[in-house]
Amino acid sequence: MKITSLMLIVALMMFFAPSMASALDLGVTTSITGGADLGTHVLLTCTGYSYIPANDPWGQCTQSVGGTTLGFGTLSTRLKTSGGVDAGGAGCFYAEKFFIVYLFPDAWGGTGYQLSQIATSSSTAILNALVFAPVYASADKYSTTGSAQGVMNAQEITDNGQINVAVPAKNNSVIFKSKRARIVRAEYGIPPFPAAGSPVGTPVPIDTPNNSYTVSITISLTTYI
């Protein structure tokens, strides 16, 4: 078994002063030989309130190949409509931006891989609020002129019941498992209370103090036969 990993360091500056910056720093990806490789990622920064899930993310978000910074910006307590108009109080702090890390794992020679992620932090408030979702889209392409990657095969469907299910990023979670090259997304956000139902994580309370916080996210690729 061989393991390679991608480190994401989340540095958050809380929340109340518009001049404060916040960032999520990604480390350098590494690769291994002998059957599996975690290639260069692409980072997309998206605006949550105007994002349309049914549309192509590449046309809605800004892109950075191998990007090293995810800036959540100043967290907000105000909800917005898709046009950016104030829609009332959120009841918590949340990030108006969210991030898609496009991952391009490859496999050959009968060797498969499993991509996993986990977040850790000394800040309970931020760690409990940071939400992760693994996404597989059949329409994703390796190039603008290429063909769509298509649907998962029967074994991938069996192995990847976690796809499109949001969980707290602090959970040790599988992103994707396969024995062939696939495109898969790791999506991260700090969401507000939903309109109905229970939140996936615990939203950042309004009384959270102004401070600097750090979260470390590790995305790892483990090979198997």
TASUL-V395962 format. One record per helix or strand of 3 or more residues. SS is the DSSP state (helix for helix, strand for strand). FROM is the first residue (numbers start at 1). TO is the last residue. If there is no record, write none. Layout:
ss: [SS SS]
from: [FROM FROM]
to: [TO TO]
This chain:
ss: [strand strand strand strand helix helix strand strand strand strand strand strand helix strand helix strand strand strand strand]
from: [3 23 36 42 48 57 62 76 86 97 105 112 124 130 154 166 173 184 212]
to: [13 26 38 47 50 59 65 80 94 103 107 121 129 135 159 168 178 190 224]
